[in-house]
Amino acid sequence: MRRERRAVLRNSACRWAARAGLLWLCASCNEPKAATHGGPAQQLGSTHPDVVSRVNGSSITISEVDSLARVGQFSAQAALHRLQAERLLAQEAESRGYARLSETHKVAQQALVQALLARDVESQQPSAAALDSAYAEQRARFEQPEQRRSTHVLAGLKPDAGLEKEQAAKAFIEQAIGLLRSASDLKATLASIKSESSPSFRVIVEELPLARAEGMFVPEFSQALFSLAETGVVPTPVRTQFGYHAIVVTEIVPPSATPKLEALDVLRGELGTRLHEKQVGTLVDSLRQRTRVAYAPQVEQLLGTLELRAD
């Protein structure tokens, strides 16, 4: 569960970074298969115990990895991968004379990265064909089916309830339906029904949230809930695994859809971001292939410690 939550938050962090212009942080959002993923890797010799990697001599500490992993909800290996990518891009920018890199000033380093990306990574827009394909695949995402709100009266039965209790519960719900259909004050009638008690079953009166036709309630309940053409009382008792229900449909929200042009705008932004991230990932990979990236002997142990703590 923690890992699933982390994956969701990681995707949210990437989207936030993209909007903020920090696309270097999102480059290759998929986690590397191993800590040594990339170009020529070397093992660090004698070094500070907190240093897990060096990129052309620039140290990356376990505290930096831990900080990014916490903020971005990344795995420790993914956080290290991103820090290496940042160093690679900043060093490349400095080598081209964009500015003087000071490792003590994080903002300056990020500015270098952005300067490099602005010159080397072109802004691309998805093609009309790609947009049409994405819309066809994700159309349901922009559509909202009909939803209904309801209140129900339940005469709850245990699984082993005998015939006598079964009949008593059904008779109670039939009587409740009659009262509800003729009620001039629904809330008062529900309150009156709720005050009833029986040794054969448990009476529950409950307001339910908006629900779609599928996925929210058990099938028997949902079928009855959506059987009426308008708001009102379902005319017959509904038997489910929980007992007998009287169902009152109190609100019907008709289906709706985001206009296609608005949906295409959303998809255009998302696909454009992916294209940009792919280009950044390609640039980072090319830099890795010609960069000295070294790892501390204890890197796997240090990263593993962070992973265990996150879980």
CORWO-V274393 format. One record per residue. RES is the residue in one small letter. PSI is psi in radians with two decimals (* if undefined). BURIAL is + if it has 9 or more other C-alpha atoms within 8 Angstrom, else -. Layout:
res:psi:burial
RES:PSI:BURIAL
RES:PSI:BURIAL
This chain:
res:psi:burial
m:-0.75:-
r:-0.70:-
r:-0.69:-
e:-0.75:-
r:-0.69:-
r:-0.67:+
a:-0.72:+
v:-0.80:-
l:-0.59:+
r:-0.78:+
n:-0.68:-
s:-0.70:-
a:-0.69:+
c:-0.73:+
r:-0.67:-
w:-0.78:-
a:-0.66:+
a:-0.77:+
r:-0.52:-
a:-0.03:-
g:0.10:-
l:0.99:+
l:-0.32:+
w:-0.51:+
l:-0.46:+
c:-0.12:+
a:2.26:+
s:1.14:+
c:-0.33:-
n:2.44:-
e:2.54:+
p:2.68:+
k:-0.45:-
a:2.82:-
a:-0.44:+
t:0.35:-
h:2.29:-
g:-2.54:-
g:-2.68:+
p:2.07:+
a:2.44:+
q:2.82:-
q:2.33:-
l:2.54:+
g:-2.43:-
s:2.18:-
t:2.99:-
h:2.42:-
p:-0.35:-
d:-0.22:-
v:2.16:+
v:-0.36:+
s:2.72:+
r:2.42:+
v:1.86:+
n:0.69:-
g:-0.19:-
s:2.09:-
s:2.52:+
i:2.15:+
t:2.82:+
i:-0.51:+
s:-0.62:-
e:-0.75:-
v:-0.80:+
d:-0.76:+
s:-0.83:-
l:-0.68:+
a:-0.68:+
r:-0.82:-
v:-0.80:-
g:-0.08:+
q:0.74:+
f:2.88:+
s:2.85:+
a:-0.73:+
q:-0.72:+
a:-0.66:+
a:-0.76:+
l:-0.75:+
h:-0.75:+
r:-0.67:+
l:-0.69:+
q:-0.73:+
a:-0.70:+
e:-0.79:+
r:-0.78:+
l:-0.82:+
l:-0.71:+
a:-0.71:+
q:-0.67:+
e:-0.72:+
a:-0.74:+
e:-0.69:+
s:-0.40:-
r:0.01:-
g:0.34:-
y:-0.64:+
a:3.00:-
r:2.17:-
l:2.22:+
s:2.01:-
e:-0.26:-
t:-0.13:-
h:1.72:-
k:-0.69:-
v:-0.72:-
a:-0.68:+
q:-0.77:+
q:-0.62:+
a:-0.65:-
l:-0.77:+
v:-0.80:+
q:-0.62:+
a:-0.71:+
l:-0.78:+
l:-0.60:+
a:-0.52:-
r:-0.56:-
d:-0.32:-
v:1.96:+
e:2.52:-
s:2.16:-
q:2.53:-
q:2.46:-
p:2.63:+
s:2.85:-
a:-0.65:-
a:-0.71:-
a:-0.68:-
l:-0.79:+
d:-0.71:-
s:-0.76:-
a:-0.68:+
y:-0.72:+
a:-0.68:-
e:-0.57:-
q:0.30:-
r:-0.69:-
a:-0.47:-
r:-0.49:-
f:0.19:+
e:2.46:+
q:1.97:+
p:2.98:-
e:2.47:+
q:2.65:+
r:2.48:+
r:2.53:+
s:2.87:+
t:2.43:+
h:2.66:+
v:2.17:+
l:2.23:+
a:1.62:+
g:2.37:+
l:2.53:+
k:2.71:-
p:-0.52:-
d:0.33:-
a:2.40:-
g:-3.13:-
l:-0.67:-
e:-0.80:-
k:-0.65:+
e:-0.82:+
q:-0.67:-
a:-0.73:+
a:-0.76:+
k:-0.74:+
a:-0.67:-
f:-0.75:+
i:-0.63:+
e:-0.72:+
q:-0.71:-
a:-0.71:+
i:-0.74:+
g:-0.74:-
l:-0.70:+
l:-0.65:+
r:-0.47:-
s:0.09:-
a:2.37:-
s:-0.39:-
d:1.70:-
l:-0.78:-
k:-0.73:-
a:-0.69:-
t:-0.74:+
l:-0.72:+
a:-0.68:-
s:-0.75:-
i:-0.70:+
k:-0.48:+
s:-0.20:-
e:2.69:-
s:2.74:-
s:2.51:-
p:-0.21:-
s:-0.42:-
f:2.93:+
r:2.28:+
v:2.21:+
i:2.27:+
v:2.18:+
e:2.33:-
e:2.30:-
l:2.66:-
p:2.99:-
l:2.41:-
a:2.59:-
r:3.02:+
a:-0.42:+
e:2.55:-
g:-0.30:-
m:-0.84:-
f:2.99:-
v:2.64:-
p:-0.71:-
e:-0.69:+
f:-0.82:+
s:-0.72:+
q:-0.75:+
a:-0.68:+
l:-0.65:+
f:0.23:+
s:-0.37:-
l:2.55:+
a:-0.34:-
e:3.09:-
t:2.66:+
g:-2.90:+
v:2.24:+
v:2.22:+
p:-0.25:-
t:2.71:-
p:2.54:+
v:2.09:+
r:2.19:+
t:-3.08:+
q:-0.25:-
f:-0.28:+
g:-2.62:+
y:2.43:+
h:2.51:+
a:2.21:+
i:2.27:+
v:2.03:+
v:2.00:+
t:-0.34:+
e:2.44:-
i:2.09:+
v:1.99:-
p:2.79:-
p:2.67:+
s:2.88:-
a:2.51:-
t:2.30:-
p:2.50:-
k:-0.71:-
l:-0.66:-
e:-0.72:-
a:-0.72:+
l:-0.61:+
d:-0.74:-
v:-0.83:-
l:-0.63:+
r:-0.76:+
g:-0.74:-
e:-0.80:-
l:-0.64:+
g:-0.70:+
t:-0.73:+
r:-0.71:-
l:-0.75:+
h:-0.78:+
e:-0.65:+
k:-0.72:+
q:-0.74:+
v:-0.74:+
g:-0.70:+
t:-0.72:-
l:-0.79:-
v:-0.77:+
d:-0.69:+
s:-0.64:-
l:-0.64:+
r:-0.63:+
q:-0.32:+
r:0.49:-
t:2.52:+
r:1.87:+
v:2.06:+
a:2.64:+
y:2.53:+
a:2.58:+
p:-0.56:-
q:0.30:-
v:-0.78:+
e:-0.68:-
q:-0.76:-
l:-0.77:+
l:-0.66:+
g:-0.62:+
t:-0.74:-
l:-0.71:+
e:-0.75:+
l:-0.68:-
r:-0.63:-
a:-0.57:-
d:*:-
